[in-house]
Every structure is written in C-alpha cells, then in structure tokens.
Amino acid sequence: MTREMSIARKLSIVLMAIGATFACALTALANVVPINLGGTGTFTLTPSPCGDIQCASGHTCECLTVNDTVTGIPNAPQGLNNDSLTIEMSIDQSVSPLPISTAGNCLPAGGNAQLNDPQRQNFQFFSVSGFVCPVSVGVVQVFTGSYWFQSTGGSKGPVFSGGTGQVSLSLSGTSGRSVINGYLER
C-alpha cells in the first residue's frame, strides 16, 4: 500500500466517523421538542402546608396553588396548546431567606405541576423548584425556577420521556401569569 493510499484511507475513516457523529446528533435533535407556553389564571396562597407536599419537621410552610390556561403556538408540533396548568408548591417560611429582592426576602419553593390537554386524555407531570420573591411590597410576588419532566399519562396526544426548562410565575392577589420555556424529549 502506498503512502498516499494510507493517508486517503485514514482520511476516509475520519470523515465517516464525523458523518456518523453528525447523523446521531441530528437524530437526537429530532426527538427534542421545544415548549414555550404562557397563560393566565388563578393563584391561591394559603398559610398552611400543601396536602401532598410535606413541610420539613419544625418548619412553617405556605402552599401556592396555580390553575392556569396556557397557550402555545397554534398547531405546534408539541401538541400543547390551550392546556390547563396546575401547580402546587410549598414555600418554606422557616429557612434563612435570601435578601436579594428590593421588596423583601426570597424563599425556597418546590412542588409538582401537571399540564393537561383540553379533553383531559393526556397529561404531563413535572417537578418544579425555585424561589418566590416579592417585587412590590405586599402586592406582587414572582416565582422563578426550573422544571424537570417526570412522566406522560393518558391515552391520546404526545408521549415524552424527559425534559427540563424554566417556570416563571407572577402573582398579584388571586390572579397571575405563568410562562414555561424549555424542551421535552420524545
């Protein structure tokens, strides 16, 4: 085998490896579905622990419940549009607060979320975790955190196997807004 043939063979092997890596990356990206949902609804803040979320022993917790209708891009491939979003999260009042807000202290919060299609035949379960912070004394609070996808249920609609992203909520009295940005994996 000549030296030129040896170099050409090595180069073709490297190019095939690069091509295979690129093909695998494209396949993985094809299974990633971006989500970008926003909505409005009712928020309830009660001065007692959430029923399904335990408050640490000796701690005082509040429960934030969110019931929103969220919309995405109509006919989006994600199949998530005009869905109901329900979030229940516990806000721990007993930990050392983070003094990073100009209107008070931020407190840790975490819980569960569920995204349902209009017919309630398909739903996505998420875990949420982040911080609740006041942005206007006694008027508006915000939650900024992350979600981790848990599971899909139901008989119709998209089925996902993973995902992560951001959840943002703003609460003023009993009304509020929600935004979910991130991705889900088929």
C-alpha positions as CSV (number, residue, x, y, z in Angstrom):
1,M,0.0,0.0,0.0
2,T,1.4,3.4,-0.9
3,R,1.7,6.2,1.4
4,E,-0.9,8.2,-0.4
5,M,-3.4,5.3,-0.2
6,S,-2.7,5.0,3.6
7,I,-3.4,8.7,4.1
8,A,-6.5,8.6,1.9
9,R,-7.8,5.6,3.9
10,K,-7.2,7.3,7.2
11,L,-8.9,10.4,6.0
12,S,-12.0,8.5,4.8
13,I,-12.3,6.7,8.2
14,V,-12.1,10.1,10.0
15,L,-14.8,11.5,7.6
16,M,-17.1,8.5,8.2
17,A,-16.7,8.9,11.9
18,I,-17.6,12.6,11.7
19,G,-20.6,11.8,9.5
20,A,-21.8,9.1,11.9
21,T,-21.5,11.6,14.8
22,F,-23.4,14.2,12.9
23,A,-26.2,11.8,12.0
24,C,-26.5,10.7,15.7
25,A,-26.7,14.4,16.7
26,L,-29.4,15.1,14.2
27,T,-31.4,12.1,15.3
28,A,-31.2,13.2,19.0
29,L,-32.3,16.8,18.0
30,A,-35.2,15.4,16.1
31,N,-36.5,13.9,19.3
32,V,-36.3,17.3,21.2
33,V,-39.5,19.3,21.2
34,P,-39.2,22.9,22.4
35,I,-42.0,24.2,24.6
36,N,-42.9,27.9,25.0
37,L,-46.2,28.3,26.9
38,G,-47.8,31.3,28.6
39,G,-51.1,31.8,30.4
40,T,-53.2,33.5,33.0
41,G,-55.4,32.1,35.8
42,T,-56.0,32.0,39.5
43,F,-53.4,31.6,42.2
44,T,-54.2,30.7,45.8
45,L,-51.7,31.3,48.7
46,T,-52.7,29.6,51.9
47,P,-50.8,29.9,55.2
48,S,-50.7,26.1,55.7
49,P,-48.7,23.2,54.1
50,C,-49.8,21.7,50.8
51,G,-51.7,18.4,51.2
52,D,-49.4,16.3,49.0
53,I,-46.1,18.1,49.8
54,Q,-44.5,17.6,53.3
55,C,-43.1,20.6,55.1
56,A,-39.9,19.8,56.9
57,S,-40.3,18.9,60.6
58,G,-40.4,22.1,62.7
59,H,-40.8,24.4,59.7
60,T,-43.7,26.6,58.7
61,C,-44.8,26.3,55.1
62,E,-47.3,28.1,52.9
63,C,-49.0,26.4,49.9
64,L,-49.2,28.1,46.5
65,T,-51.7,26.6,44.1
66,V,-51.9,27.7,40.4
67,N,-54.7,27.0,38.0
68,D,-53.9,28.5,34.5
69,T,-54.9,28.0,30.9
70,V,-51.7,28.1,28.9
71,T,-51.3,28.6,25.2
72,G,-48.5,27.9,22.8
73,I,-48.1,28.3,19.1
74,P,-51.3,27.0,17.4
75,N,-50.7,23.7,15.6
76,A,-47.3,23.4,17.3
77,P,-45.7,20.0,16.9
78,Q,-45.5,19.7,20.6
79,G,-49.3,19.2,20.8
80,L,-49.5,21.5,23.8
81,N,-52.0,24.4,23.3
82,N,-54.9,25.7,25.3
83,D,-54.0,23.3,28.1
84,S,-54.6,23.6,31.8
85,L,-51.6,24.0,34.0
86,T,-51.9,23.1,37.7
87,I,-49.1,23.7,40.1
88,E,-48.9,23.0,43.8
89,M,-45.8,24.1,45.6
90,S,-44.7,24.5,49.2
91,I,-42.9,27.7,50.3
92,D,-40.7,27.2,53.3
93,Q,-41.0,30.2,55.6
94,S,-38.6,28.8,58.2
95,V,-35.3,28.8,56.3
96,S,-32.8,31.6,56.1
97,P,-34.2,33.9,53.4
98,L,-32.2,35.3,50.5
99,P,-32.1,39.1,50.8
100,I,-31.9,39.6,47.0
101,S,-35.1,41.4,46.4
102,T,-35.6,45.2,46.9
103,A,-39.1,44.5,48.4
104,G,-38.3,41.7,50.9
105,N,-36.7,38.3,51.1
106,C,-36.8,35.4,48.7
107,L,-37.8,32.0,50.0
108,P,-37.3,28.5,48.5
109,A,-40.3,26.7,47.0
110,G,-40.9,23.4,45.3
111,G,-43.6,21.1,44.3
112,N,-45.4,19.4,41.4
113,A,-47.1,20.6,38.2
114,Q,-49.4,18.9,35.7
115,L,-50.2,20.0,32.2
116,N,-53.5,18.6,30.8
117,D,-54.9,18.7,27.3
118,P,-58.5,20.2,27.0
119,Q,-60.1,16.8,26.9
120,R,-58.0,15.5,29.9
121,Q,-57.0,12.5,27.9
122,N,-53.3,13.3,28.0
123,F,-51.2,14.9,30.7
124,Q,-47.6,15.6,31.5
125,F,-46.2,15.6,35.1
126,F,-43.3,17.9,36.2
127,S,-41.4,18.7,39.4
128,V,-40.7,22.4,40.0
129,S,-38.2,24.0,42.3
130,G,-37.0,27.6,42.7
131,F,-37.6,30.8,44.7
132,V,-40.5,33.0,45.5
133,C,-39.6,36.7,45.8
134,P,-41.6,39.8,46.4
135,V,-41.2,42.5,43.8
136,S,-43.6,45.1,45.2
137,V,-44.2,45.3,48.9
138,G,-47.4,43.4,49.7
139,V,-48.6,43.5,46.1
140,V,-46.8,41.2,43.7
141,Q,-44.7,38.1,44.1
142,V,-42.8,36.1,41.5
143,F,-41.6,32.6,41.3
144,T,-38.6,31.7,39.2
145,G,-37.5,28.2,39.0
146,S,-36.9,25.1,36.9
147,Y,-38.9,22.1,35.9
148,W,-37.9,18.5,35.5
149,F,-40.2,16.3,33.4
150,Q,-41.5,13.2,35.3
151,S,-43.9,11.3,33.1
152,T,-46.7,11.2,30.5
153,G,-50.1,9.7,31.1
154,G,-53.3,9.3,29.2
155,S,-54.5,7.7,26.1
156,K,-54.0,10.4,23.4
157,G,-51.6,13.1,22.5
158,P,-47.8,13.3,22.6
159,V,-45.7,11.0,24.8
160,F,-42.5,12.3,26.2
161,S,-39.6,10.7,28.0
162,G,-37.7,13.6,29.5
163,G,-37.1,17.3,29.5
164,T,-36.2,20.3,31.5
165,G,-36.6,24.1,31.5
166,Q,-37.8,27.2,33.2
167,V,-41.0,28.1,35.0
168,S,-41.9,31.8,35.8
169,L,-45.0,32.9,37.7
170,S,-46.2,36.3,38.8
171,L,-48.9,36.6,41.5
172,S,-50.9,39.7,42.3
173,G,-53.8,39.0,44.7
174,T,-55.6,35.9,43.4
175,S,-54.7,36.3,39.7
176,G,-51.4,35.6,38.0
177,R,-49.5,34.8,34.9
178,S,-47.3,31.8,34.0
179,V,-44.6,31.1,31.5
180,I,-42.9,27.8,30.7
181,N,-39.9,27.6,28.4
182,G,-37.7,24.6,27.7
183,Y,-37.9,21.3,26.0
184,L,-39.4,17.9,26.1
185,E,-37.9,14.7,24.7
186,R,-39.9,12.2,22.7
